[in-house]
């Protein structure tokens, strides 16, 4: 699989993905491909999202509205995870007493 794929390539590569379904996902903005004069181009992240979208739609019978909510929640969770990793890296740079004070504050809060 290459880094970027055309609409036809993506439809051929993803089971359950049809042209109609692909357009519906794009219109619902649950996948946002690169738009060129020649058509849409899909990156690896778009392909992964499309595979997940097809699985969710088929396995859980979710419509575009429900898929948009699920994908939004997944995106928020991914962002929170990135933020948490960035915070952990920043804390690693702090002196031990600062890390200990922050750790104690985290453990003491309920």
C-alpha positions in Angstrom: 0.0 0.0 0.0 1.4 3.4 -0.9 1.3 6.5 1.2 -1.5 8.0 -0.8 -4.4 6.4 -2.6 -7.1 7.5 -5.1 -10.8 7.0 -4.5 -10.9 4.0 -6.7 -7.9 2.4 -5.0 -9.4 3.0 -1.5 -12.7 1.5 -2.6 -10.9 -1.5 -4.0 -8.8 -1.9 -0.8 -11.4 -1.6 1.9 -14.1 -4.3 2.2 -17.6 -2.9 2.4 -16.6 0.5 1.1 -18.6 1.7 -1.8 -18.5 5.0 -3.7 -21.8 6.0 -2.2 -20.6 5.2 1.3 -17.3 7.0 0.7 -19.0 10.2 -0.4 -21.4 10.0 2.6 -18.3 9.7 5.0 -16.7 12.7 3.3 -19.9 14.8 3.4 -20.3 13.9 7.1 -16.7 15.0 7.6 -15.7 11.8 9.4 -12.9 11.5 7.0 -11.3 14.5 5.3 -9.1 13.5 2.4 -6.8 15.8 0.4 -8.8 17.5 -2.3 -7.1 17.9 -5.7 -8.4 19.0 -9.1 -8.2 15.3 -10.1 -10.2 14.1 -7.1 -9.7 13.1 -3.5 -6.4 11.6 -2.3 -6.4 9.5 0.8 -3.5 9.3 3.3 -2.8 6.3 5.6 -4.7 7.9 8.4 -7.7 8.4 6.1 -7.6 4.7 5.1 -7.4 3.6 8.7 -10.4 5.8 9.6 -12.4 4.5 6.6 -11.7 0.9 7.7 -12.9 1.7 11.2 -15.9 3.5 9.8 -16.9 0.6 7.7 -16.5 -1.8 10.6 -18.5 0.3 12.9 -21.2 0.9 10.3 -21.5 -2.8 9.4 -20.9 -4.4 12.8 -22.9 -2.0 15.0 -25.3 -0.7 12.3 -24.4 3.0 13.0 -25.5 5.7 10.7 -23.4 8.7 9.7 -24.6 10.8 12.6 -23.7 8.2 15.2 -20.4 7.5 13.4 -19.6 11.2 13.6 -20.1 11.1 17.4 -18.0 8.0 17.8 -15.2 9.4 15.6 -15.2 12.7 17.5 -14.9 10.8 20.8 -12.0 8.8 19.4 -10.3 11.9 18.2 -10.8 13.6 21.6 -9.4 10.5 23.4 -6.4 10.5 21.0 -5.7 14.2 21.6 -6.0 13.7 25.4 -3.5 10.8 25.2 -1.1 13.0 23.2 -1.4 15.8 25.8 -0.8 13.3 28.6 2.3 12.0 27.0 3.6 15.6 26.4 2.9 16.4 30.1 4.7 13.3 31.2 7.7 14.2 29.1 7.7 17.7 30.5 7.5 16.4 34.1 10.5 14.2 33.4 12.6 17.3 32.9 11.6 18.8 36.3 13.7 18.2 39.5 12.8 15.2 41.6 11.2 17.4 44.3 8.8 19.0 41.8 7.9 15.6 40.4 7.3 14.2 43.9 5.1 17.2 44.9 3.0 16.8 41.7 2.8 13.0 42.2 1.6 13.5 45.8 -1.0 16.0 44.7 -2.3 13.6 42.0 -2.5 10.7 44.5 -4.2 12.9 47.1 -7.0 14.2 44.8 -10.2 12.1 44.6 
